[in-house]
Amino acid sequence: MEILRVSRDVYGQEVLEGVSWDLLPVAVGIGVLVIVGHLIWRLMRGKRGA
């Protein structure tokens, strides 16, 4: 699996073309874990003041 795609331009220099779409489910999964973890933490902490 290529994480980053690179190619060569007319002058022979490496050029970054993009990021692999294979990582999209990983990013979504981490985002969901952060949101659910934050909700659980807030529920366990309870309400304080204000």
PDB file with SEQRES, HELIX, SHEET and CRYST1 records, atoms N, CA, C and O in Angstrom:
SEQRES   1 A   50  MET GLU ILE LEU ARG VAL SER ARG ASP VAL TYR GLY GLN          
SEQRES   2 A   50  GLU VAL LEU GLU GLY VAL SER TRP ASP LEU LEU PRO VAL          
SEQRES   3 A   50  ALA VAL GLY ILE GLY VAL LEU VAL ILE VAL GLY HIS LEU          
SEQRES   4 A   50  ILE TRP ARG LEU MET ARG GLY LYS ARG GLY ALA                  
HELIX    1 AA1 TRP A   21  LEU A   23  5                                   3    
HELIX    2 AA2 LEU A   24  ARG A   45  1                                  22    
SHEET    1 AA1 2 LEU A   4  ARG A   8  0                                        
SHEET    2 AA1 2 GLU A  14  VAL A  19 -1                                        
CRYST1    1.000    1.000    1.000  90.00  90.00  90.00 P 1           1          
ATOM      1  N   MET A   1       0.846  -1.183   0.000  1.00  0.00           N  
ATOM      2  CA  MET A   1       0.000   0.000   0.000  1.00  0.00           C  
ATOM      3  C   MET A   1       0.887   1.241   0.000  1.00  0.00           C  
ATOM      4  O   MET A   1       1.732   1.413   0.878  1.00  0.00           O  
ATOM      5  N   GLU A   2       0.689   2.081  -0.971  1.00  0.00           N  
ATOM      6  CA  GLU A   2       1.410   3.344  -1.019  1.00  0.00           C  
ATOM      7  C   GLU A   2       0.632   4.385  -0.228  1.00  0.00           C  
ATOM      8  O   GLU A   2      -0.552   4.608  -0.483  1.00  0.00           O  
ATOM      9  N   ILE A   3       1.290   5.017   0.725  1.00  0.00           N  
ATOM     10  CA  ILE A   3       0.613   6.068   1.497  1.00  0.00           C  
ATOM     11  C   ILE A   3       0.614   7.366   0.701  1.00  0.00           C  
ATOM     12  O   ILE A   3      -0.407   8.048   0.607  1.00  0.00           O  
ATOM     13  N   LEU A   4       1.757   7.699   0.135  1.00  0.00           N  
ATOM     14  CA  LEU A   4       1.874   8.908  -0.690  1.00  0.00           C  
ATOM     15  C   LEU A   4       2.244   8.500  -2.109  1.00  0.00           C  
ATOM     16  O   LEU A   4       3.050   7.592  -2.308  1.00  0.00           O  
ATOM     17  N   ARG A   5       1.660   9.166  -3.084  1.00  0.00           N  
ATOM     18  CA  ARG A   5       2.008   8.907  -4.479  1.00  0.00           C  
ATOM     19  C   ARG A   5       2.923  10.018  -4.977  1.00  0.00           C  
ATOM     20  O   ARG A   5       2.619  11.202  -4.833  1.00  0.00           O  
ATOM     21  N   VAL A   6       4.025   9.625  -5.553  1.00  0.00           N  
ATOM     22  CA  VAL A   6       4.953  10.602  -6.113  1.00  0.00           C  
ATOM     23  C   VAL A   6       5.232  10.236  -7.565  1.00  0.00           C  
ATOM     24  O   VAL A   6       5.151   9.073  -7.959  1.00  0.00           O  
ATOM     25  N   SER A   7       5.556  11.241  -8.339  1.00  0.00           N  
ATOM     26  CA  SER A   7       5.947  11.018  -9.730  1.00  0.00           C  
ATOM     27  C   SER A   7       7.083  11.983 -10.040  1.00  0.00           C  
ATOM     28  O   SER A   7       7.498  12.765  -9.184  1.00  0.00           O  
ATOM     29  N   ARG A   8       7.570  11.922 -11.240  1.00  0.00           N  
ATOM     30  CA  ARG A   8       8.665  12.802 -11.658  1.00  0.00           C  
ATOM     31  C   ARG A   8       8.131  13.822 -12.663  1.00  0.00           C  
ATOM     32  O   ARG A   8       7.360  13.487 -13.563  1.00  0.00           O  
ATOM     33  N   ASP A   9       8.556  15.061 -12.491  1.00  0.00           N  
ATOM     34  CA  ASP A   9       8.134  16.092 -13.435  1.00  0.00           C  
ATOM     35  C   ASP A   9       9.095  16.137 -14.621  1.00  0.00           C  
ATOM     36  O   ASP A   9       9.967  15.278 -14.757  1.00  0.00           O  
ATOM     37  N   VAL A  10       8.931  17.127 -15.463  1.00  0.00           N  
ATOM     38  CA  VAL A  10       9.728  17.252 -16.682  1.00  0.00           C  
ATOM     39  C   VAL A  10      11.216  17.393 -16.369  1.00  0.00           C  
ATOM     40  O   VAL A  10      12.060  16.979 -17.164  1.00  0.00           O  
ATOM     41  N   TYR A  11      11.539  17.975 -15.216  1.00  0.00           N  
ATOM     42  CA  TYR A  11      12.930  18.228 -14.846  1.00  0.00           C  
ATOM     43  C   TYR A  11      13.536  17.084 -14.040  1.00  0.00           C  
ATOM     44  O   TYR A  11      14.696  17.168 -13.635  1.00  0.00           O  
ATOM     45  N   GLY A  12      12.770  16.012 -13.799  1.00  0.00           N  
ATOM     46  CA  GLY A  12      13.288  14.855 -13.083  1.00  0.00           C  
ATOM     47  C   GLY A  12      13.144  14.934 -11.574  1.00  0.00           C  
ATOM     48  O   GLY A  12      13.632  14.061 -10.856  1.00  0.00           O  
ATOM     49  N   GLN A  13      12.479  15.970 -11.089  1.00  0.00           N  
ATOM     50  CA  GLN A  13      12.289  16.102  -9.648  1.00  0.00           C  
ATOM     51  C   GLN A  13      11.043  15.336  -9.216  1.00  0.00           C  
ATOM     52  O   GLN A  13      10.071  15.237  -9.965  1.00  0.00           O  
ATOM     53  N   GLU A  14      11.084  14.787  -7.979  1.00  0.00           N  
ATOM     54  CA  GLU A  14       9.912  14.086  -7.462  1.00  0.00           C  
ATOM     55  C   GLU A  14       8.832  15.092  -7.069  1.00  0.00           C  
ATOM     56  O   GLU A  14       9.112  16.110  -6.437  1.00  0.00           O  
ATOM     57  N   VAL A  15       7.594  14.788  -7.455  1.00  0.00           N  
ATOM     58  CA  VAL A  15       6.452  15.653  -7.182  1.00  0.00           C  
ATOM     59  C   VAL A  15       5.404  14.837  -6.443  1.00  0.00           C  
ATOM     60  O   VAL A  15       5.068  13.727  -6.856  1.00  0.00           O  
ATOM     61  N   LEU A  16       4.887  15.387  -5.349  1.00  0.00           N  
ATOM     62  CA  LEU A  16       3.844  14.725  -4.577  1.00  0.00           C  
ATOM     63  C   LEU A  16       2.517  14.854  -5.316  1.00  0.00           C  
ATOM     64  O   LEU A  16       2.104  15.959  -5.670  1.00  0.00           O  
ATOM     65  N   GLU A  17       1.848  13.722  -5.550  1.00  0.00           N  
ATOM     66  CA  GLU A  17       0.582  13.747  -6.283  1.00  0.00           C  
ATOM     67  C   GLU A  17      -0.627  13.629  -5.381  1.00  0.00           C  
ATOM     68  O   GLU A  17      -1.691  14.154  -5.711  1.00  0.00           O  
ATOM     69  N   GLY A  18      -0.495  12.965  -4.268  1.00  0.00           N  
ATOM     70  CA  GLY A  18      -1.649  12.839  -3.395  1.00  0.00           C  
ATOM     71  C   GLY A  18      -1.468  11.767  -2.348  1.00  0.00           C  
ATOM     72  O   GLY A  18      -0.413  11.142  -2.247  1.00  0.00           O  
ATOM     73  N   VAL A  19      -2.510  11.567  -1.575  1.00  0.00           N  
ATOM     74  CA  VAL A  19      -2.517  10.590  -0.502  1.00  0.00           C  
ATOM     75  C   VAL A  19      -3.407   9.438  -0.931  1.00  0.00           C  
ATOM     76  O   VAL A  19      -4.421   9.646  -1.597  1.00  0.00           O  
ATOM     77  N   SER A  20      -3.037   8.237  -0.556  1.00  0.00           N  
ATOM     78  CA  SER A  20      -3.802   7.053  -0.918  1.00  0.00           C  
ATOM     79  C   SER A  20      -5.182   7.061  -0.259  1.00  0.00           C  
ATOM     80  O   SER A  20      -5.307   7.432   0.908  1.00  0.00           O  
ATOM     81  N   TRP A  21      -6.218   6.655  -0.999  1.00  0.00           N  
ATOM     82  CA  TRP A  21      -7.575   6.577  -0.465  1.00  0.00           C  
ATOM     83  C   TRP A  21      -7.739   5.394   0.480  1.00  0.00           C  
ATOM     84  O   TRP A  21      -8.754   5.284   1.168  1.00  0.00           O  
ATOM     85  N   ASP A  22      -6.740   4.504   0.519  1.00  0.00           N  
ATOM     86  CA  ASP A  22      -6.814   3.348   1.414  1.00  0.00           C  
ATOM     87  C   ASP A  22      -6.845   3.760   2.876  1.00  0.00           C  
ATOM     88  O   ASP A  22      -7.296   2.986   3.721  1.00  0.00           O  
ATOM     89  N   LEU A  23      -6.379   4.952   3.191  1.00  0.00           N  
ATOM     90  CA  LEU A  23      -6.328   5.411   4.579  1.00  0.00           C  
ATOM     91  C   LEU A  23      -7.615   6.087   5.043  1.00  0.00           C  
ATOM     92  O   LEU A  23      -7.745   6.403   6.226  1.00  0.00           O  
ATOM     93  N   LEU A  24      -8.558   6.312   4.151  1.00  0.00           N  
ATOM     94  CA  LEU A  24      -9.799   6.992   4.521  1.00  0.00           C  
ATOM     95  C   LEU A  24     -10.573   6.246   5.612  1.00  0.00           C  
ATOM     96  O   LEU A  24     -10.998   6.890   6.572  1.00  0.00           O  
ATOM     97  N   PRO A  25     -10.780   4.929   5.522  1.00  0.00           N  
ATOM     98  CA  PRO A  25     -11.492   4.232   6.603  1.00  0.00           C  
ATOM     99  C   PRO A  25     -10.758   4.325   7.941  1.00  0.00           C  
ATOM    100  O   PRO A  25     -11.396   4.363   8.993  1.00  0.00           O  
ATOM    101  N   VAL A  26      -9.441   4.360   7.911  1.00  0.00           N  
ATOM    102  CA  VAL A  26      -8.667   4.484   9.151  1.00  0.00           C  
ATOM    103  C   VAL A  26      -8.933   5.845   9.787  1.00  0.00           C  
ATOM    104  O   VAL A  26      -9.150   5.929  10.996  1.00  0.00           O  
ATOM    105  N   ALA A  27      -8.919   6.900   8.995  1.00  0.00           N  
ATOM    106  CA  ALA A  27      -9.164   8.250   9.515  1.00  0.00           C  
ATOM    107  C   ALA A  27     -10.581   8.373  10.068  1.00  0.00           C  
ATOM    108  O   ALA A  27     -10.780   8.974  11.123  1.00  0.00           O  
ATOM    109  N   VAL A  28     -11.563   7.815   9.373  1.00  0.00           N  
ATOM    110  CA  VAL A  28     -12.953   7.864   9.847  1.00  0.00           C  
ATOM    111  C   VAL A  28     -13.084   7.082  11.144  1.00  0.00           C  
ATOM    112  O   VAL A  28     -13.752   7.536  12.073  1.00  0.00           O  
ATOM    113  N   GLY A  29     -12.457   5.914  11.221  1.00  0.00           N  
ATOM    114  CA  GLY A  29     -12.514   5.103  12.440  1.00  0.00           C  
ATOM    115  C   GLY A  29     -11.913   5.814  13.636  1.00  0.00           C  
ATOM    116  O   GLY A  29     -12.478   5.774  14.729  1.00  0.00           O  
ATOM    117  N   ILE A  30     -10.777   6.464  13.445  1.00  0.00           N  
ATOM    118  CA  ILE A  30     -10.152   7.210  14.542  1.00  0.00           C  
ATOM    119  C   ILE A  30     -11.040   8.373  14.966  1.00  0.00           C  
ATOM    120  O   ILE A  30     -11.165   8.654  16.158  1.00  0.00           O  
ATOM    121  N   GLY A  31     -11.652   9.044  14.011  1.00  0.00           N  
ATOM    122  CA  GLY A  31     -12.562  10.143  14.346  1.00  0.00           C  
ATOM    123  C   GLY A  31     -13.752   9.672  15.157  1.00  0.00           C  
ATOM    124  O   GLY A  31     -14.145  10.328  16.121  1.00  0.00           O  
ATOM    125  N   VAL A  32     -14.330   8.542  14.777  1.00  0.00           N  
ATOM    126  CA  VAL A  32     -15.469   7.986  15.521  1.00  0.00           C  
ATOM    127  C   VAL A  32     -15.036   7.597  16.930  1.00  0.00           C  
ATOM    128  O   VAL A  32     -15.761   7.859  17.889  1.00  0.00           O  
ATOM    129  N   LEU A  33     -13.859   6.973  17.069  1.00  0.00           N  
ATOM    130  CA  LEU A  33     -13.369   6.597  18.397  1.00  0.00           C  
ATOM    131  C   LEU A  33     -13.167   7.824  19.291  1.00  0.00           C  
ATOM    132  O   LEU A  33     -13.480   7.781  20.481  1.00  0.00           O  
ATOM    133  N   VAL A  34     -12.655   8.895  18.733  1.00  0.00           N  
ATOM    134  CA  VAL A  34     -12.446  10.115  19.522  1.00  0.00           C  
ATOM    135  C   VAL A  34     -13.784  10.681  19.979  1.00  0.00           C  
ATOM    136  O   VAL A  34     -13.922  11.077  21.136  1.00  0.00           O  
ATOM    137  N   ILE A  35     -14.767  10.726  19.090  1.00  0.00           N  
ATOM    138  CA  ILE A  35     -16.080  11.284  19.447  1.00  0.00           C  
ATOM    139  C   ILE A  35     -16.762  10.425  20.504  1.00  0.00           C  
ATOM    140  O   ILE A  35     -17.277  10.955  21.489  1.00  0.00           O  
ATOM    141  N   VAL A  36     -16.774   9.110  20.317  1.00  0.00           N  
ATOM    142  CA  VAL A  36     -17.418   8.218  21.289  1.00  0.00           C  
ATOM    143  C   VAL A  36     -16.686   8.271  22.622  1.00  0.00           C  
ATOM    144  O   VAL A  36     -17.317   8.302  23.678  1.00  0.00           O  
ATOM    145  N   GLY A  37     -15.356   8.282  22.577  1.00  0.00           N  
ATOM    146  CA  GLY A  37     -14.579   8.387  23.818  1.00  0.00           C  
ATOM    147  C   GLY A  37     -14.877   9.675  24.565  1.00  0.00           C  
ATOM    148  O   GLY A  37     -14.983   9.676  25.791  1.00  0.00           O  
ATOM    149  N   HIS A  38     -15.009  10.760  23.838  1.00  0.00           N  
ATOM    150  CA  HIS A  38     -15.310  12.040  24.472  1.00  0.00           C  
ATOM    151  C   HIS A  38     -16.710  12.023  25.096  1.00  0.00           C  
ATOM    152  O   HIS A  38     -16.899  12.546  26.194  1.00  0.00           O  
ATOM    153  N   LEU A  39     -17.687  11.431  24.409  1.00  0.00           N  
ATOM    154  CA  LEU A  39     -19.036  11.342  24.962  1.00  0.00           C  
ATOM    155  C   LEU A  39     -19.066  10.504  26.238  1.00  0.00           C  
ATOM    156  O   LEU A  39     -19.719  10.871  27.214  1.00  0.00           O  
ATOM    157  N   ILE A  40     -18.360   9.382  26.224  1.00  0.00           N  
ATOM    158  CA  ILE A  40     -18.300   8.533  27.422  1.00  0.00           C  
ATOM    159  C   ILE A  40     -17.641   9.279  28.570  1.00  0.00           C  
ATOM    160  O   ILE A  40     -18.108   9.214  29.707  1.00  0.00           O  
ATOM    161  N   TRP A  41     -16.560   9.984  28.276  1.00  0.00           N  
ATOM    162  CA  TRP A  41     -15.859  10.745  29.310  1.00  0.00           C  
ATOM    163  C   TRP A  41     -16.769  11.817  29.917  1.00  0.00           C  
ATOM    164  O   TRP A  41     -16.777  12.014  31.132  1.00  0.00           O  
ATOM    165  N   ARG A  42     -17.537  12.508  29.065  1.00  0.00           N  
ATOM    166  CA  ARG A  42     -18.441  13.550  29.572  1.00  0.00           C  
ATOM    167  C   ARG A  42     -19.567  12.952  30.407  1.00  0.00           C  
ATOM    168  O   ARG A  42     -19.959  13.533  31.419  1.00  0.00           O  
ATOM    169  N   LEU A  43     -20.098  11.787  29.992  1.00  0.00           N  
ATOM    170  CA  LEU A  43     -21.173  11.152  30.756  1.00  0.00           C  
ATOM    171  C   LEU A  43     -20.679  10.677  32.126  1.00  0.00           C  
ATOM    172  O   LEU A  43     -21.389  10.808  33.123  1.00  0.00           O  
ATOM    173  N   MET A  44     -19.479  10.133  32.172  1.00  0.00           N  
ATOM    174  CA  MET A  44     -18.922   9.647  33.425  1.00  0.00           C  
ATOM    175  C   MET A  44     -18.538  10.794  34.359  1.00  0.00           C  
ATOM    176  O   MET A  44     -18.613  10.656  35.580  1.00  0.00           O  
ATOM    177  N   ARG A  45     -18.132  11.914  33.790  1.00  0.00           N  
ATOM    178  CA  ARG A  45     -17.700  13.060  34.581  1.00  0.00           C  
ATOM    179  C   ARG A  45     -18.889  13.744  35.251  1.00  0.00           C  
ATOM    180  O   ARG A  45     -18.752  14.306  36.338  1.00  0.00           O  
ATOM    181  N   GLY A  46     -20.030  13.697  34.621  1.00  0.00           N  
ATOM    182  CA  GLY A  46     -21.200  14.335  35.184  1.00  0.00           C  
ATOM    183  C   GLY A  46     -21.197  15.832  34.967  1.00  0.00           C  
ATOM    184  O   GLY A  46     -20.274  16.387  34.372  1.00  0.00           O  
ATOM    185  N   LYS A  47     -22.246  16.481  35.459  1.00  0.00           N  
ATOM    186  CA  LYS A  47     -22.350  17.926  35.304  1.00  0.00           C  
ATOM    187  C   LYS A  47     -21.701  18.626  36.488  1.00  0.00           C  
ATOM    188  O   LYS A  47     -21.858  18.220  37.640  1.00  0.00           O  
ATOM    189  N   ARG A  48     -20.978  19.677  36.177  1.00  0.00           N  
ATOM    190  CA  ARG A  48     -20.359  20.491  37.230  1.00  0.00           C  
ATOM    191  C   ARG A  48     -20.785  21.934  37.067  1.00  0.00           C  
ATOM    192  O   ARG A  48     -20.800  22.465  35.957  1.00  0.00           O  
ATOM    193  N   GLY A  49     -21.125  22.556  38.159  1.00  0.00           N  
ATOM    194  CA  GLY A  49     -21.410  23.998  38.179  1.00  0.00           C  
ATOM    195  C   GLY A  49     -22.328  24.467  37.074  1.00  0.00           C  
ATOM    196  O   GLY A  49     -23.102  23.696  36.507  1.00  0.00           O  
ATOM    197  N   ALA A  50     -22.224  25.737  36.787  1.00  0.00           N  
ATOM    198  CA  ALA A  50     -22.995  26.446  35.758  1.00  0.00           C  
ATOM    199  C   ALA A  50     -24.159  25.623  35.383  1.00  0.00           C  
ATOM    200  O   ALA A  50     -24.950  26.025  34.529  1.00  0.00           O  
TER     201      ALA A  50                                                      
END                                                                             
